[in-house]
Amino acid sequence: MTVMETARALDLPDWLVFSGAVYQPVVNHLTGRPLDYGLKDYDLGYFDASDISYEAEDAVIRRAAAAFDPPLRELVEVRNQARVHIWFEGKFGEAYGPLSCSAEALERFTSSTFAIGARLEGDGRMTIVAPFGLEDLFALRLRPNPVRKTNGFMRTAEAARRRWPELEIVEAG
């Protein structure tokens, strides 16, 4: 909740905390582990198409870092989803067209189980975005993204299963 509350206070445009920061605590709860077991970072995405320069994103990253106390300062990874298409192919070797919002990024995650985002609203309500639903998460099942095939699914799924052997991996058919 500290990450959610601080992210809300940063008031970034169209922000979501997503991926491991959301699905891993659920897996940990379902498997009886501490909620932060296996959690390497907290992905905080926002969408600001008004300036997709590295410098603008870096200014937001620095502002976010100043808002978090250690150890969260080192664990919160902030990225402008409006500029991911600029660097993604170079880093991962796969095409990645521009996005129109932060939630759209979820539709491109390696696994549908990872494609979950959350935002703490100003009134205390939690918004959950899960374009492929939550059934696989609660069934402890990893399956490839059904709309975007990626090269890294099995590698990522096996890494997750090393931490959580209870996970079932469903390969693409």
Disulfide bonds with the S-S distance in Angstrom:
none
